[in-house]
Amino acid sequence: MNTADLLAADRAHLWHPFTQMKAWCEPASEPLVLVEGEGAILRDSEGREYLDGNSSIWTNIHGHRHPKITAAIKGQLDRVAHVSFLGSSNAPAIELAEKLTALFPPRTLSRVFYSDDGSTAIEVALKMSLQYWQLIGQPKRTRFLAFDNAYHGDTAGASSLGGVGTFTSRFSAVHFPAQHVADIAALEQIETGEIAAIIIEPLVQGAAGIRLWPPGMLKELRAWCDTHGVLLICDEVLTGFGRTGRMFACQHEDVLPDFLCLAKGLTGGYLPLAATLTTECIYEAFLGEYHELKTFFYGHSYCGNPPGCAAALASLSVFEEEKTLETLQPKIALLRDLLAGLKESPHVADIRQCGFIAGIEIQRSSGEPYPWQEQAGQRVCLAARKHGLLTRPILDTLVLMPPLCTTEAQLRTAVDALQRAVTETCG
Ligand SMILES: *Cc1c(COP(=O)(O)O)cnc(C)c1O
């Protein structure tokens, strides 16, 4: 099928996520059909090339078609594609659990529960924390705390914790009991006796528009949790695997949560796989005789999926072999310099950067924000596409979060494309 046929069939049968399909189906909209990738570059069905400026929705780490990761997946497929994790185990899942837990000090986050994506990694943490409190005789702890503007996924439990009303309020009637707070100071007002856990996106709230937490905040939150006996869930679905410049965001502040949720970049961004890491203390509360019904009755068909685990193992070995985190540091500094150049534009209201994650918030040259209905951010990103940069905004914040393998030259091209797109669109 050529591009036109593909798009006609797409418009006839598909329903895309977070997408107003009426606009999508209008002839003026020109969705890309992506067919190939190599490193930080993606190619569409018309042969045009783009830098993958948002790492294929924040998932890709070492670039597309990395030979190590591709070979690991193919190698696994030559043995077996999927086997059950209920009642049996498999080598890649076992090895990956060993490798993941070894990234933390011994006897801290020593248990791994697999699921499929970020949302399910969160669901696991929520249900485990609820059951944990029941098992240790504090059944009244049934409520969750989350932060304003948070994003933790779209399944019912995960979206209960979301702090962006546009995404969550229609479903509030069926949500888990959750309360939102603006910041760490607001926690002082909270009655904690019924709180099971608090969840945070450490260092940076992604979907909120790349909003940074003040340095030291995570450490303060850990201390607050310890004082009040509240479990801490770190949602590192976005920040995990080097995105912030360290392997995990919580390492910047020497914090260990009670639950660590990993997904997007876990497989290098190749296959859907998630992991919820927790402590031996939580795990041990679930041990007992079968008839005591302490079992965690939870699971998904694809838990521990072997090709996913093989991809994740390969991604971790690429971190070691290519010294990914080391070579990333000068690129983070370069990104900071390049973005400082953008700041001079009257159309740029704010620039927020955390490691290799950046948000550029645009405004009218008068300094007024654009009305959200104008979709200014979206229009800038469409213009950037013509200059070879593919990304997606969050309202009027342009997101630049390319794969960690992006070269310095590609980074310059990306920021240049953004600059030109802003000038053309806003100027
Ligand atoms: C994307 C994201 C999720 C949800 O992950 P999915 O794989 O899309 O379900 C959860 N938390 C954060 C911080 C995310 O960025």
PDBQT file of the ligand as one rigid body, heavy atoms in Angstrom, charges set to zero:
ROOT
HETATM    1  C1  LIG A 501       3.966   7.627  30.179  1.00  0.00    +0.000 C 
HETATM    2  C2  LIG A 501       3.905   7.690  31.669  1.00  0.00    +0.000 A 
HETATM    3  C3  LIG A 501       3.116   6.787  32.401  1.00  0.00    +0.000 A 
HETATM    4  C4  LIG A 501       2.198   5.790  31.730  1.00  0.00    +0.000 C 
HETATM    5  O1  LIG A 501       2.907   4.864  31.004  1.00  0.00    +0.000 OA
HETATM    6  P1  LIG A 501       2.172   4.027  29.826  1.00  0.00    +0.000 P 
HETATM    7  O2  LIG A 501       3.202   3.075  29.372  1.00  0.00    +0.000 OA
HETATM    8  O3  LIG A 501       1.796   5.049  28.790  1.00  0.00    +0.000 OA
HETATM    9  O4  LIG A 501       0.974   3.388  30.436  1.00  0.00    +0.000 OA
HETATM   10  C5  LIG A 501       3.162   6.839  33.770  1.00  0.00    +0.000 A 
HETATM   11  N1  LIG A 501       3.936   7.731  34.402  1.00  0.00    +0.000 NA
HETATM   12  C6  LIG A 501       4.710   8.618  33.743  1.00  0.00    +0.000 A 
HETATM   13  C7  LIG A 501       5.571   9.550  34.517  1.00  0.00    +0.000 C 
HETATM   14  C8  LIG A 501       4.712   8.634  32.355  1.00  0.00    +0.000 A 
HETATM   15  O5  LIG A 501       5.443   9.541  31.699  1.00  0.00    +0.000 OA
ENDROOT
TORSDOF 0
